[in-house]
Amino acid sequence: MTSTTRHQAHDQLVAQVRLTKKRLEQFTDRLQALDEDAPAELVEQAGSLGGRAEELESEILSWEEVEIGVPTAVEDLAASVDSMEADLDAAESAEAAAYEVALDRQVRAWKTRLDRFRLQGALGRMEAKDDLGELSQRLDHVRGEVLVQLHNAVDDSKDLVTDLRDDVEEVLADVRRAIERVASSLSSDQ
């Protein structure tokens, strides 16, 4: 009598999802520490990603072998947490120098996700590719403008950081919605 053993890739995917769940728990702790100052959209997104992580882990554990598309879903879950952590770091930064570094990390995290989805052949619809390309250009533009304004700032004006954060947040709101639509459609196609 032989027992069924899982493939090493299967175990690695489970381990990656569990690590992402730990990161989400730490992120949720950070949000709870902020209490009422926690950005509502990040609280909502953290809850949504927590549910997605639970579903993905259950789905992976139910299989004997790794199914096509699952590694991409696991990678996207981790990338979602990366971008969410960068969003919170940027939201917490009040000084120009700290915000400049946090903004750079935030925009790079979102740009990486946009570029990855743009390059995936699974997008199928040319309209989605065009939308993501336009958002990528907007993100590059707002990043460049903000970095120039921060570089030219005479002092560490918290008002400037607040104004710039609002400008960036306007673009990132569109990016978040588009990314979640694409991620959702890709995971439902699997």
C-alpha positions as CSV (number, residue, x, y, z in Angstrom):
1,M,0.0,0.0,0.0
2,T,1.4,3.4,-1.0
3,S,0.4,6.7,0.4
4,T,-0.2,9.8,-1.8
5,T,2.3,12.5,-1.4
6,R,2.0,16.0,-2.6
7,H,4.4,17.6,-5.0
8,Q,7.0,20.0,-3.6
9,A,5.5,22.8,-5.6
10,H,2.2,22.2,-3.9
11,D,3.8,22.5,-0.5
12,Q,5.7,25.6,-1.5
13,L,2.5,27.3,-2.7
14,V,0.8,26.5,0.7
15,A,3.8,27.9,2.5
16,Q,3.7,31.1,0.4
17,V,0.0,31.6,1.1
18,R,0.6,31.1,4.8
19,L,3.4,33.6,4.9
20,T,1.2,36.1,3.1
21,K,-1.5,35.4,5.7
22,K,1.0,36.2,8.5
23,R,1.9,39.5,6.7
24,L,-1.8,40.3,6.5
25,E,-2.2,39.7,10.2
26,Q,0.7,42.1,10.9
27,F,-0.8,44.6,8.5
28,T,-4.2,44.4,10.3
29,D,-2.4,44.9,13.6
30,R,-0.9,48.1,12.2
31,L,-4.3,49.3,11.0
32,Q,-5.9,48.6,14.4
33,A,-3.1,50.6,16.1
34,L,-4.1,53.5,13.9
35,D,-7.7,53.1,15.1
36,E,-9.8,55.9,13.5
37,D,-6.9,57.2,11.5
38,A,-6.6,54.0,9.5
39,P,-7.5,54.6,5.8
40,A,-10.9,53.0,5.3
41,E,-10.0,51.6,1.9
42,L,-7.0,49.7,3.3
43,V,-9.1,48.3,6.1
44,E,-11.6,47.0,3.5
45,Q,-8.8,45.7,1.2
46,A,-7.1,43.9,4.1
47,G,-10.4,42.1,4.9
48,S,-10.9,41.2,1.3
49,L,-7.3,39.9,0.9
50,G,-7.7,37.9,4.1
51,G,-10.7,36.2,2.6
52,R,-8.9,35.6,-0.7
53,A,-6.0,34.1,1.2
54,E,-8.2,31.7,3.1
55,E,-10.0,30.6,-0.1
56,L,-6.7,30.1,-1.9
57,E,-5.2,28.1,0.9
58,S,-8.3,25.9,1.1
59,E,-8.3,25.4,-2.6
60,I,-4.6,24.5,-2.7
61,L,-4.9,22.1,0.2
62,S,-7.8,20.3,-1.5
63,W,-5.7,19.3,-4.5
64,E,-3.4,16.4,-5.0
65,E,-1.5,18.3,-7.7
66,V,-0.9,22.0,-8.4
67,E,-3.4,23.3,-10.9
68,I,-2.6,25.7,-13.7
69,G,-2.9,29.4,-12.8
70,V,-2.5,28.9,-9.0
71,P,1.1,30.1,-8.8
72,T,0.0,33.3,-10.5
73,A,-2.9,33.7,-8.0
74,V,-0.4,33.2,-5.1
75,E,2.0,35.7,-6.6
76,D,-0.8,38.2,-7.0
77,L,-1.9,37.8,-3.4
78,A,1.6,38.6,-2.2
79,A,1.9,41.5,-4.6
80,S,-1.5,42.8,-3.3
81,V,0.0,42.8,0.2
82,D,3.2,44.5,-1.0
83,S,1.2,47.3,-2.5
84,M,-1.1,47.6,0.5
85,E,1.9,47.8,2.9
86,A,3.4,50.5,0.6
87,D,0.1,52.4,0.7
88,L,0.0,52.4,4.5
89,D,3.7,53.5,4.7
90,A,2.9,56.4,2.4
91,A,-0.3,57.3,4.3
92,E,1.7,57.4,7.6
93,S,4.5,59.6,6.3
94,A,4.1,63.2,7.3
95,E,7.5,64.7,6.5
96,A,8.6,65.4,2.9
97,A,11.8,63.3,3.0
98,A,10.0,60.3,4.5
99,Y,7.1,60.7,2.1
100,E,9.4,60.9,-0.9
101,V,10.8,57.4,0.0
102,A,7.4,56.0,0.8
103,L,5.9,57.4,-2.4
104,D,8.6,55.9,-4.5
105,R,8.1,52.5,-2.9
106,Q,4.3,52.8,-3.2
107,V,4.3,53.8,-6.9
108,R,6.9,51.1,-7.8
109,A,4.8,48.4,-6.1
110,W,1.7,49.5,-8.0
111,K,3.6,49.9,-11.3
112,T,5.0,46.4,-10.9
113,R,1.5,45.0,-10.6
114,L,0.3,47.0,-13.5
115,D,3.2,46.0,-15.7
116,R,2.8,42.3,-14.8
117,F,-0.9,42.4,-15.8
118,R,-0.2,44.3,-19.0
119,L,2.3,41.6,-20.0
120,Q,0.0,38.7,-19.3
121,G,-1.5,37.2,-22.4
122,A,-4.6,36.2,-20.4
123,L,-6.0,39.7,-20.6
124,G,-7.5,39.0,-23.9
125,R,-9.5,42.2,-24.2
126,M,-7.5,44.9,-25.9
127,E,-9.5,47.5,-23.9
128,A,-8.1,46.2,-20.6
129,K,-4.6,46.4,-22.0
130,D,-5.2,50.0,-23.1
131,D,-6.7,51.0,-19.7
132,L,-3.7,49.5,-17.8
133,G,-1.3,51.2,-20.2
134,E,-3.0,54.6,-19.6
135,L,-2.9,54.1,-15.9
136,S,0.7,53.2,-16.0
137,Q,1.5,56.4,-17.8
138,R,-0.6,58.4,-15.3
139,L,1.2,56.8,-12.4
140,D,4.6,57.6,-13.9
141,H,3.5,61.2,-14.5
142,V,2.2,61.8,-11.0
143,R,5.3,60.2,-9.4
144,G,7.6,62.4,-11.4
145,E,5.6,65.6,-10.6
146,V,5.5,64.7,-6.9
147,L,9.2,63.9,-6.7
148,V,10.0,67.2,-8.3
149,Q,7.8,69.2,-5.9
150,L,9.3,67.3,-2.9
151,H,12.8,68.0,-4.2
152,N,12.1,71.7,-4.6
153,A,10.3,72.0,-1.2
154,V,12.1,74.5,1.0
155,D,11.2,72.8,4.2
156,D,9.5,69.7,5.5
157,S,6.0,71.2,5.0
158,K,3.4,68.8,6.2
159,D,0.8,70.7,4.2
160,L,2.7,70.0,1.0
161,V,2.9,66.3,1.9
162,T,-0.8,66.2,2.5
163,D,-1.6,68.0,-0.8
164,L,0.7,65.8,-2.8
165,R,-0.6,62.6,-1.1
166,D,-4.1,63.7,-2.2
167,D,-2.9,64.0,-5.8
168,V,-1.3,60.6,-5.8
169,E,-4.2,59.0,-4.0
170,E,-6.6,60.2,-6.8
171,V,-4.5,58.3,-9.4
172,L,-4.0,55.3,-7.1
173,A,-7.7,54.9,-6.5
174,D,-8.2,54.3,-10.3
175,V,-5.2,52.0,-10.3
176,R,-6.5,49.9,-7.4
177,R,-9.9,49.5,-9.0
178,A,-8.4,48.5,-12.3
179,I,-6.0,46.0,-10.7
180,E,-8.7,44.4,-8.6
181,R,-11.0,44.0,-11.7
182,V,-8.2,42.4,-13.7
183,A,-7.0,40.2,-10.8
184,S,-10.6,39.1,-10.1
185,S,-11.2,38.3,-13.8
186,L,-8.0,36.3,-14.0
187,S,-8.7,34.3,-10.9
188,S,-12.3,33.5,-12.1
189,D,-10.9,32.3,-15.5
190,Q,-8.9,29.6,-13.8
